[in-house]
Amino acid sequence: MLELTGNVSSQPPGDPAARPPGDPSALRRIPDTALSGENFPVALRILPGAIRRHLLALYGYARYVDDLGDEPVPAQGREPARDPISEPARDPGSPPPQDPNSPPARDPGSPPARDPISVPPQDPNSPPARDPATGSVATGPYDTPVGPYDTPAARSAALHRFEDELLAMYAGQPPTHPVLVALAPTVADRRLPIGPLRRLIAANQRDQVVHRYDTYDELVDYCHLSADPVGELVLHVFGAQSPRRIALSDRICTALQVIEHLQDVAEDYGRDRIYLPRVDLDRYGVAPDDLAAPYAGDGLRAVIRLQAARATAALDEGAPLVGELHGWARLAVAGYLAGGRAALAALARADHDPLSRVPRPTRAGTAGQWLKTLIARPG
């Protein structure tokens, strides 16, 4: 998955003040997936309600799949993405709205409900699980037992089970998983193909076994799983899909994923993942440990600059898509393209150093790029 534009301004990598205490999203490789860019909430306020709901359903699906691939915590309990325009925020102290067809609320004194996908039942009298490598014990409101439940194999199994539920829904079985229940109307109304949805799962499956990429072409292939499906699905939401437009969208989404990798070098390395081509790192004499330094050396800056140039070229190759679209679709896709260009500008202002501070575009920078994209002449 990808984050289209990132957060506003800059913040130090891993700065705990940048996220709410205990927020499990702080652990994710990509904070909120493809529909969470800084420009996108602006677009949501402009787009018609039906389109907003469809895009938020896609956002919820992509976020949940990303959680399954990255998190040791059960993500199934999260509410589907809320439309900030038509659905007012609920008072945290008030009870959640109840589905009249749902089972009665659980007695607060009884044991908490278990996520059947992510967490096996635990004997309350058994000793706490420990990480076999570190001996640490899971603690905190979002923790699940470490060890056998926080492994690539466990996350892969959870992804497989969720994919089985997706396949069953497409086979005509009514979904029960809340993420798929929220997505089902969009699948039916916009006739979403299952292929892009499955590729997003496949990207997270790959993350369980592949942590390094030798060449840029290998990274592009990964982006075909992790990023390109989002653009294709967005085109379907707007009814604007065609083979040519999907190909142009792929170039934009691949560029956005590469840019997000450049912004999050330190975070990814902290998760033992490197999304910079090994041949480029070797060419400029960058060792893996250099990615954990407090600032980028000359070699790493050269690698980042090279990847930024590739992302710029890919954005330019995909830019004609905006000229082929009309109405709301053109507005939204122009926002994605502008977000990528604003992020590249922020990276350049940081002298291509993503380690000392994470370079993020400003609101003004994104808005300016958005306007330039909308008024640009095709070609």
TORKOL-4160 file (C-alpha; in steps of 0.2 Angstrom, whole numbers, padded with zeros to 4 digits, m for minus):
379
<pt num="1" X="0000" Y="0000" Z="0000"/>
<pt num="2" X="0005" Y="0018" Z="m0001"/>
<pt num="3" X="0002" Y="0035" Z="0007"/>
<pt num="4" X="m0001" Y="0047" Z="m0007"/>
<pt num="5" X="0006" Y="0063" Z="0000"/>
<pt num="6" X="0011" Y="0060" Z="0018"/>
<pt num="7" X="0008" Y="0071" Z="0033"/>
<pt num="8" X="0009" Y="0090" Z="0033"/>
<pt num="9" X="0026" Y="0097" Z="0037"/>
<pt num="10" X="0041" Y="0088" Z="0045"/>
<pt num="11" X="0043" Y="0077" Z="0060"/>
<pt num="12" X="0058" Y="0067" Z="0067"/>
<pt num="13" X="0057" Y="0049" Z="0062"/>
<pt num="14" X="0049" Y="0039" Z="0076"/>
<pt num="15" X="0044" Y="0055" Z="0086"/>
<pt num="16" X="0032" Y="0048" Z="0099"/>
<pt num="17" X="0024" Y="0066" Z="0100"/>
<pt num="18" X="0018" Y="0064" Z="0082"/>
<pt num="19" X="0006" Y="0051" Z="0086"/>
<pt num="20" X="m0007" Y="0048" Z="0100"/>
<pt num="21" X="m0001" Y="0038" Z="0115"/>
<pt num="22" X="m0004" Y="0019" Z="0112"/>
<pt num="23" X="m0009" Y="0022" Z="0094"/>
<pt num="24" X="m0006" Y="0006" Z="0085"/>
<pt num="25" X="m0004" Y="0014" Z="0068"/>
<pt num="26" X="0013" Y="0021" Z="0075"/>
<pt num="27" X="0019" Y="0003" Z="0071"/>
<pt num="28" X="0013" Y="0002" Z="0053"/>
<pt num="29" X="0025" Y="0004" Z="0039"/>
<pt num="30" X="0013" Y="0015" Z="0030"/>
<pt num="31" X="0002" Y="0026" Z="0042"/>
<pt num="32" X="m0015" Y="0025" Z="0033"/>
<pt num="33" X="m0013" Y="0018" Z="0015"/>
<pt num="34" X="m0018" Y="0025" Z="m0001"/>
<pt num="35" X="m0032" Y="0037" Z="0003"/>
<pt num="36" X="m0024" Y="0045" Z="0018"/>
<pt num="37" X="m0014" Y="0059" Z="0009"/>
<pt num="38" X="m0014" Y="0076" Z="0015"/>
<pt num="39" X="m0024" Y="0082" Z="0000"/>
<pt num="40" X="m0037" Y="0069" Z="0001"/>
<pt num="41" X="m0047" Y="0075" Z="0016"/>
<pt num="42" X="m0049" Y="0091" Z="0006"/>
<pt num="43" X="m0055" Y="0081" Z="m0009"/>
<pt num="44" X="m0067" Y="0072" Z="0002"/>
<pt num="45" X="m0076" Y="0088" Z="0007"/>
<pt num="46" X="m0078" Y="0092" Z="m0012"/>
<pt num="47" X="m0084" Y="0075" Z="m0018"/>
<pt num="48" X="m0102" Y="0070" Z="m0018"/>
<pt num="49" X="m0107" Y="0059" Z="m0003"/>
<pt num="50" X="m0109" Y="0043" Z="m0013"/>
<pt num="51" X="m0092" Y="0044" Z="m0020"/>
<pt num="52" X="m0085" Y="0048" Z="m0003"/>
<pt num="53" X="m0092" Y="0033" Z="0004"/>
<pt num="54" X="m0085" Y="0022" Z="m0009"/>
<pt num="55" X="m0068" Y="0029" Z="m0007"/>
<pt num="56" X="m0069" Y="0027" Z="0012"/>
<pt num="57" X="m0074" Y="0009" Z="0010"/>
<pt num="58" X="m0058" Y="0006" Z="m0001"/>
<pt num="59" X="m0048" Y="0015" Z="0012"/>
<pt num="60" X="m0055" Y="0004" Z="0026"/>
<pt num="61" X="m0051" Y="m0011" Z="0016"/>
<pt num="62" X="m0033" Y="m0006" Z="0012"/>
<pt num="63" X="m0029" Y="0000" Z="0029"/>
<pt num="64" X="m0036" Y="m0017" Z="0037"/>
<pt num="65" X="m0025" Y="m0027" Z="0025"/>
<pt num="66" X="m0010" Y="m0017" Z="0029"/>
<pt num="67" X="m0013" Y="m0020" Z="0047"/>
<pt num="68" X="m0014" Y="m0038" Z="0045"/>
<pt num="69" X="0002" Y="m0038" Z="0036"/>
<pt num="70" X="0011" Y="m0027" Z="0048"/>
<pt num="71" X="0003" Y="m0028" Z="0065"/>
<pt num="72" X="0004" Y="m0040" Z="0079"/>
<pt num="73" X="m0012" Y="m0034" Z="0085"/>
<pt num="74" X="m0030" Y="m0038" Z="0080"/>
<pt num="75" X="m0036" Y="m0025" Z="0068"/>
<pt num="76" X="m0054" Y="m0033" Z="0066"/>
<pt num="77" X="m0061" Y="m0023" Z="0080"/>
<pt num="78" X="m0058" Y="m0006" Z="0071"/>
<pt num="79" X="m0073" Y="0003" Z="0065"/>
<pt num="80" X="m0075" Y="0005" Z="0046"/>
<pt num="81" X="m0068" Y="0022" Z="0040"/>
<pt num="82" X="m0080" Y="0036" Z="0045"/>
<pt num="83" X="m0086" Y="0049" Z="0032"/>
<pt num="84" X="m0080" Y="0065" Z="0041"/>
<pt num="85" X="m0093" Y="0075" Z="0031"/>
<pt num="86" X="m0109" Y="0066" Z="0034"/>
<pt num="87" X="m0106" Y="0056" Z="0049"/>
<pt num="88" X="m0102" Y="0067" Z="0065"/>
<pt num="89" X="m0089" Y="0060" Z="0076"/>
<pt num="90" X="m0096" Y="0050" Z="0091"/>
<pt num="91" X="m0093" Y="0056" Z="0109"/>
<pt num="92" X="m0080" Y="0043" Z="0115"/>
<pt num="93" X="m0090" Y="0042" Z="0132"/>
<pt num="94" X="m0106" Y="0037" Z="0123"/>
<pt num="95" X="m0111" Y="0020" Z="0119"/>
<pt num="96" X="m0108" Y="0015" Z="0100"/>
<pt num="97" X="m0123" Y="0014" Z="0089"/>
<pt num="98" X="m0131" Y="m0003" Z="0089"/>
<pt num="99" X="m0136" Y="m0014" Z="0074"/>
<pt num="100" X="m0154" Y="m0020" Z="0078"/>
<pt num="101" X="m0149" Y="m0037" Z="0071"/>
<pt num="102" X="m0134" Y="m0038" Z="0081"/>
<pt num="103" X="m0132" Y="m0049" Z="0096"/>
<pt num="104" X="m0135" Y="m0041" Z="0114"/>
<pt num="105" X="m0120" Y="m0031" Z="0120"/>
<pt num="106" X="m0108" Y="m0040" Z="0131"/>
<pt num="107" X="m0107" Y="m0039" Z="0149"/>
<pt num="108" X="m0093" Y="m0027" Z="0154"/>
<pt num="109" X="m0088" Y="m0039" Z="0167"/>
<pt num="110" X="m0086" Y="m0054" Z="0155"/>
<pt num="111" X="m0070" Y="m0058" Z="0146"/>
<pt num="112" X="m0067" Y="m0047" Z="0130"/>
<pt num="113" X="m0072" Y="m0054" Z="0114"/>
<pt num="114" X="m0058" Y="m0063" Z="0104"/>
<pt num="115" X="m0054" Y="m0059" Z="0086"/>
<pt num="116" X="m0055" Y="m0076" Z="0078"/>
<pt num="117" X="m0043" Y="m0072" Z="0064"/>
<pt num="118" X="m0029" Y="m0064" Z="0074"/>
<pt num="119" X="m0029" Y="m0070" Z="0092"/>
<pt num="120" X="m0031" Y="m0088" Z="0099"/>
<pt num="121" X="m0039" Y="m0091" Z="0115"/>
<pt num="122" X="m0028" Y="m0089" Z="0131"/>
<pt num="123" X="m0029" Y="m0097" Z="0147"/>
<pt num="124" X="m0030" Y="m0083" Z="0160"/>
<pt num="125" X="m0020" Y="m0094" Z="0172"/>
<pt num="126" X="m0006" Y="m0097" Z="0160"/>
<pt num="127" X="0011" Y="m0087" Z="0161"/>
<pt num="128" X="0012" Y="m0072" Z="0149"/>
<pt num="129" X="0019" Y="m0076" Z="0132"/>
<pt num="130" X="0037" Y="m0071" Z="0129"/>
<pt num="131" X="0046" Y="m0067" Z="0113"/>
<pt num="132" X="0058" Y="m0081" Z="0111"/>
<pt num="133" X="0072" Y="m0070" Z="0104"/>
<pt num="134" X="0071" Y="m0056" Z="0117"/>
<pt num="135" X="0062" Y="m0064" Z="0132"/>
<pt num="136" X="0050" Y="m0048" Z="0133"/>
<pt num="137" X="0032" Y="m0049" Z="0138"/>
<pt num="138" X="0018" Y="m0041" Z="0129"/>
<pt num="139" X="0010" Y="m0027" Z="0139"/>
<pt num="140" X="m0001" Y="m0012" Z="0135"/>
<pt num="141" X="m0018" Y="m0010" Z="0128"/>
<pt num="142" X="m0014" Y="m0015" Z="0110"/>
<pt num="143" X="m0003" Y="m0029" Z="0113"/>
<pt num="144" X="m0006" Y="m0047" Z="0109"/>
<pt num="145" X="0005" Y="m0061" Z="0115"/>
<pt num="146" X="0022" Y="m0061" Z="0106"/>
<pt num="147" X="0031" Y="m0076" Z="0100"/>
<pt num="148" X="0020" Y="m0088" Z="0090"/>
<pt num="149" X="0007" Y="m0075" Z="0087"/>
<pt num="150" X="0018" Y="m0061" Z="0081"/>
<pt num="151" X="0027" Y="m0069" Z="0067"/>
<pt num="152" X="0027" Y="m0068" Z="0048"/>
<pt num="153" X="0019" Y="m0085" Z="0047"/>
<pt num="154" X="0005" Y="m0080" Z="0059"/>
<pt num="155" X="0002" Y="m0064" Z="0049"/>
<pt num="156" X="0003" Y="m0074" Z="0033"/>
<pt num="157" X="m0011" Y="m0086" Z="0039"/>
<pt num="158" X="m0022" Y="m0071" Z="0044"/>
<pt num="159" X="m0020" Y="m0064" Z="0027"/>
<pt num="160" X="m0025" Y="m0080" Z="0019"/>
<pt num="161" X="m0040" Y="m0082" Z="0030"/>
<pt num="162" X="m0046" Y="m0064" Z="0026"/>
<pt num="163" X="m0043" Y="m0068" Z="0007"/>
<pt num="164" X="m0054" Y="m0083" Z="0009"/>
<pt num="165" X="m0068" Y="m0072" Z="0016"/>
<pt num="166" X="m0065" Y="m0060" Z="0001"/>
<pt num="167" X="m0067" Y="m0074" Z="m0011"/>
<pt num="168" X="m0082" Y="m0081" Z="m0003"/>
<pt num="169" X="m0090" Y="m0063" Z="m0004"/>
<pt num="170" X="m0087" Y="m0063" Z="m0023"/>
<pt num="171" X="m0094" Y="m0080" Z="m0024"/>
<pt num="172" X="m0110" Y="m0074" Z="m0018"/>
<pt num="173" X="m0109" Y="m0077" Z="0001"/>
<pt num="174" X="m0115" Y="m0063" Z="0011"/>
<pt num="175" X="m0100" Y="m0056" Z="0021"/>
<pt num="176" X="m0099" Y="m0055" Z="0040"/>
<pt num="177" X="m0082" Y="m0047" Z="0042"/>
<pt num="178" X="m0085" Y="m0028" Z="0046"/>
<pt num="179" X="m0072" Y="m0022" Z="0033"/>
<pt num="180" X="m0080" Y="m0033" Z="0019"/>
<pt num="181" X="m0098" Y="m0028" Z="0025"/>
<pt num="182" X="m0093" Y="m0010" Z="0022"/>
<pt num="183" X="m0085" Y="m0014" Z="0005"/>
<pt num="184" X="m0099" Y="m0025" Z="m0002"/>
<pt num="185" X="m0110" Y="m0010" Z="m0008"/>
<pt num="186" X="m0095" Y="m0003" Z="m0017"/>
<pt num="187" X="m0091" Y="m0019" Z="m0025"/>
<pt num="188" X="m0109" Y="m0021" Z="m0031"/>
<pt num="189" X="m0112" Y="m0003" Z="m0036"/>
<pt num="190" X="m0096" Y="0000" Z="m0045"/>
<pt num="191" X="m0093" Y="m0017" Z="m0051"/>
<pt num="192" X="m0075" Y="m0018" Z="m0043"/>
<pt num="193" X="m0065" Y="m0032" Z="m0050"/>
<pt num="194" X="m0057" Y="m0044" Z="m0037"/>
<pt num="195" X="m0040" Y="m0044" Z="m0045"/>
<pt num="196" X="m0034" Y="m0027" Z="m0038"/>
<pt num="197" X="m0041" Y="m0031" Z="m0020"/>
<pt num="198" X="m0031" Y="m0048" Z="m0020"/>
<pt num="199" X="m0015" Y="m0040" Z="m0026"/>
<pt num="200" X="m0016" Y="m0028" Z="m0011"/>
<pt num="201" X="m0016" Y="m0044" Z="0000"/>
<pt num="202" X="m0002" Y="m0052" Z="m0011"/>
<pt num="203" X="0009" Y="m0036" Z="m0007"/>
<pt num="204" X="0007" Y="m0039" Z="0012"/>
<pt num="205" X="0011" Y="m0058" Z="0009"/>
<pt num="206" X="0027" Y="m0053" Z="0000"/>
<pt num="207" X="0031" Y="m0042" Z="0015"/>
<pt num="208" X="0032" Y="m0057" Z="0026"/>
<pt num="209" X="0046" Y="m0065" Z="0016"/>
<pt num="210" X="0055" Y="m0052" Z="0006"/>
<pt num="211" X="0064" Y="m0038" Z="0015"/>
<pt num="212" X="0076" Y="m0032" Z="0002"/>
<pt num="213" X="0076" Y="m0028" Z="m0017"/>
<pt num="214" X="0091" Y="m0030" Z="m0028"/>
<pt num="215" X="0085" Y="m0018" Z="m0042"/>
<pt num="216" X="0073" Y="m0004" Z="m0046"/>
<pt num="217" X="0063" Y="m0016" Z="m0058"/>
<pt num="218" X="0060" Y="m0027" Z="m0043"/>
<pt num="219" X="0053" Y="m0013" Z="m0033"/>
<pt num="220" X="0042" Y="m0008" Z="m0048"/>
<pt num="221" X="0035" Y="m0026" Z="m0048"/>
<pt num="222" X="0032" Y="m0024" Z="m0029"/>
<pt num="223" X="0023" Y="m0008" Z="m0032"/>
<pt num="224" X="0012" Y="m0017" Z="m0045"/>
<pt num="225" X="0005" Y="m0026" Z="m0030"/>
<pt num="226" X="0006" Y="m0013" Z="m0016"/>
<pt num="227" X="0001" Y="0003" Z="m0025"/>
<pt num="228" X="m0005" Y="0001" Z="m0043"/>
<pt num="229" X="m0021" Y="m0008" Z="m0037"/>
<pt num="230" X="m0027" Y="0007" Z="m0028"/>
<pt num="231" X="m0027" Y="0019" Z="m0043"/>
<pt num="232" X="m0036" Y="0005" Z="m0053"/>
<pt num="233" X="m0050" Y="0004" Z="m0040"/>
<pt num="234" X="m0052" Y="0023" Z="m0039"/>
<pt num="235" X="m0054" Y="0023" Z="m0058"/>
<pt num="236" X="m0068" Y="0010" Z="m0056"/>
<pt num="237" X="m0076" Y="0021" Z="m0042"/>
<pt num="238" X="m0078" Y="0035" Z="m0054"/>
<pt num="239" X="m0083" Y="0024" Z="m0069"/>
<pt num="240" X="m0067" Y="0030" Z="m0078"/>
<pt num="241" X="m0057" Y="0014" Z="m0081"/>
<pt num="242" X="m0050" Y="0009" Z="m0097"/>
<pt num="243" X="m0034" Y="m0001" Z="m0101"/>
<pt num="244" X="m0024" Y="0015" Z="m0106"/>
<pt num="245" X="m0030" Y="0024" Z="m0091"/>
<pt num="246" X="m0026" Y="0010" Z="m0079"/>
<pt num="247" X="m0008" Y="0010" Z="m0087"/>
<pt num="248" X="m0006" Y="0028" Z="m0084"/>
<pt num="249" X="m0013" Y="0027" Z="m0066"/>
<pt num="250" X="0000" Y="0013" Z="m0063"/>
<pt num="251" X="0014" Y="0025" Z="m0067"/>
<pt num="252" X="0007" Y="0038" Z="m0055"/>
<pt num="253" X="0004" Y="0025" Z="m0041"/>
<pt num="254" X="0021" Y="0017" Z="m0043"/>
<pt num="255" X="0029" Y="0034" Z="m0041"/>
<pt num="256" X="0019" Y="0038" Z="m0026"/>
<pt num="257" X="0025" Y="0022" Z="m0018"/>
<pt num="258" X="0043" Y="0025" Z="m0022"/>
<pt num="259" X="0041" Y="0043" Z="m0014"/>
<pt num="260" X="0033" Y="0036" Z="0001"/>
<pt num="261" X="0048" Y="0023" Z="0003"/>
<pt num="262" X="0060" Y="0038" Z="0002"/>
<pt num="263" X="0051" Y="0047" Z="0016"/>
<pt num="264" X="0051" Y="0032" Z="0027"/>
<pt num="265" X="0068" Y="0025" Z="0025"/>
<pt num="266" X="0072" Y="0025" Z="0044"/>
<pt num="267" X="0055" Y="0018" Z="0049"/>
<pt num="268" X="0056" Y="0004" Z="0036"/>
<pt num="269" X="0074" Y="0000" Z="0041"/>
<pt num="270" X="0067" Y="m0001" Z="0059"/>
<pt num="271" X="0056" Y="m0015" Z="0053"/>
<pt num="272" X="0070" Y="m0023" Z="0044"/>
<pt num="273" X="0064" Y="m0018" Z="0027"/>
<pt num="274" X="0074" Y="m0009" Z="0014"/>
<pt num="275" X="0065" Y="m0002" Z="m0001"/>
<pt num="276" X="0080" Y="0005" Z="m0009"/>
<pt num="277" X="0088" Y="m0005" Z="m0023"/>
<pt num="278" X="0103" Y="m0014" Z="m0017"/>
<pt num="279" X="0113" Y="m0011" Z="m0033"/>
<pt num="280" X="0111" Y="0008" Z="m0030"/>
<pt num="281" X="0116" Y="0006" Z="m0012"/>
<pt num="282" X="0132" Y="m0003" Z="m0017"/>
<pt num="283" X="0136" Y="0009" Z="m0031"/>
<pt num="284" X="0136" Y="0024" Z="m0019"/>
<pt num="285" X="0144" Y="0014" Z="m0005"/>
<pt num="286" X="0129" Y="0014" Z="0007"/>
<pt num="287" X="0129" Y="0000" Z="0020"/>
<pt num="288" X="0113" Y="m0005" Z="0028"/>
<pt num="289" X="0118" Y="0002" Z="0045"/>
<pt num="290" X="0119" Y="0019" Z="0037"/>
<pt num="291" X="0100" Y="0019" Z="0036"/>
<pt num="292" X="0100" Y="0020" Z="0055"/>
<pt num="293" X="0111" Y="0035" Z="0056"/>
<pt num="294" X="0105" Y="0052" Z="0063"/>
<pt num="295" X="0107" Y="0060" Z="0046"/>
<pt num="296" X="0110" Y="0055" Z="0028"/>
<pt num="297" X="0128" Y="0054" Z="0022"/>
<pt num="298" X="0133" Y="0059" Z="0004"/>
<pt num="299" X="0131" Y="0042" Z="m0003"/>
<pt num="300" X="0113" Y="0039" Z="0004"/>
<pt num="301" X="0108" Y="0057" Z="m0002"/>
<pt num="302" X="0114" Y="0052" Z="m0020"/>
<pt num="303" X="0104" Y="0036" Z="m0019"/>
<pt num="304" X="0088" Y="0045" Z="m0013"/>
<pt num="305" X="0091" Y="0058" Z="m0027"/>
<pt num="306" X="0092" Y="0045" Z="m0040"/>
<pt num="307" X="0076" Y="0037" Z="m0034"/>
<pt num="308" X="0067" Y="0054" Z="m0033"/>
<pt num="309" X="0072" Y="0057" Z="m0051"/>
<pt num="310" X="0064" Y="0040" Z="m0056"/>
<pt num="311" X="0048" Y="0044" Z="m0047"/>
<pt num="312" X="0048" Y="0061" Z="m0055"/>
<pt num="313" X="0049" Y="0053" Z="m0072"/>
<pt num="314" X="0035" Y="0041" Z="m0068"/>
<pt num="315" X="0024" Y="0055" Z="m0062"/>
<pt num="316" X="0027" Y="0064" Z="m0078"/>
<pt num="317" X="0023" Y="0048" Z="m0088"/>
<pt num="318" X="0007" Y="0046" Z="m0079"/>
<pt num="319" X="0002" Y="0064" Z="m0079"/>
<pt num="320" X="m0008" Y="0063" Z="m0096"/>
<pt num="321" X="m0021" Y="0054" Z="m0086"/>
<pt num="322" X="m0028" Y="0070" Z="m0078"/>
<pt num="323" X="m0031" Y="0077" Z="m0096"/>
<pt num="324" X="m0041" Y="0062" Z="m0100"/>
<pt num="325" X="m0053" Y="0063" Z="m0085"/>
<pt num="326" X="m0067" Y="0075" Z="m0082"/>
<pt num="327" X="m0077" Y="0081" Z="m0067"/>
<pt num="328" X="m0074" Y="0073" Z="m0050"/>
<pt num="329" X="m0062" Y="0060" Z="m0057"/>
<pt num="330" X="m0051" Y="0073" Z="m0064"/>
<pt num="331" X="m0051" Y="0083" Z="m0048"/>
<pt num="332" X="m0047" Y="0068" Z="m0037"/>
<pt num="333" X="m0033" Y="0061" Z="m0048"/>
<pt num="334" X="m0025" Y="0078" Z="m0050"/>
<pt num="335" X="m0024" Y="0079" Z="m0031"/>
<pt num="336" X="m0015" Y="0062" Z="m0030"/>
<pt num="337" X="m0002" Y="0068" Z="m0044"/>
<pt num="338" X="0000" Y="0085" Z="m0035"/>
<pt num="339" X="0003" Y="0076" Z="m0018"/>
<pt num="340" X="0017" Y="0067" Z="m0026"/>
<pt num="341" X="0025" Y="0082" Z="m0034"/>
<pt num="342" X="0024" Y="0092" Z="m0017"/>
<pt num="343" X="0032" Y="0077" Z="m0008"/>
<pt num="344" X="0046" Y="0077" Z="m0020"/>
<pt num="345" X="0048" Y="0096" Z="m0018"/>
<pt num="346" X="0049" Y="0093" Z="0001"/>
<pt num="347" X="0062" Y="0080" Z="m0001"/>
<pt num="348" X="0073" Y="0092" Z="m0012"/>
<pt num="349" X="0071" Y="0105" Z="0001"/>
<pt num="350" X="0078" Y="0093" Z="0014"/>
<pt num="351" X="0093" Y="0090" Z="0003"/>
<pt num="352" X="0087" Y="0072" Z="0000"/>
<pt num="353" X="0090" Y="0068" Z="0018"/>
<pt num="354" X="0075" Y="0058" Z="0025"/>
<pt num="355" X="0084" Y="0053" Z="0041"/>
<pt num="356" X="0086" Y="0069" Z="0051"/>
<pt num="357" X="0068" Y="0074" Z="0048"/>
<pt num="358" X="0055" Y="0065" Z="0038"/>
<pt num="359" X="0051" Y="0077" Z="0023"/>
<pt num="360" X="0033" Y="0080" Z="0021"/>
<pt num="361" X="0024" Y="0093" Z="0010"/>
<pt num="362" X="0015" Y="0108" Z="0017"/>
<pt num="363" X="m0004" Y="0111" Z="0014"/>
<pt num="364" X="0001" Y="0126" Z="0004"/>
<pt num="365" X="0014" Y="0116" Z="m0007"/>
<pt num="366" X="0001" Y="0103" Z="m0010"/>
<pt num="367" X="m0013" Y="0115" Z="m0015"/>
<pt num="368" X="m0001" Y="0125" Z="m0026"/>
<pt num="369" X="0004" Y="0109" Z="m0035"/>
<pt num="370" X="m0015" Y="0104" Z="m0036"/>
<pt num="371" X="m0019" Y="0120" Z="m0045"/>
<pt num="372" X="m0005" Y="0119" Z="m0057"/>
<pt num="373" X="m0010" Y="0101" Z="m0061"/>
<pt num="374" X="m0028" Y="0106" Z="m0065"/>
<pt num="375" X="m0024" Y="0121" Z="m0076"/>
<pt num="376" X="m0009" Y="0112" Z="m0085"/>
<pt num="377" X="m0012" Y="0109" Z="m0104"/>
<pt num="378" X="m0012" Y="0091" Z="m0109"/>
<pt num="379" X="0005" Y="0085" Z="m0116"/>
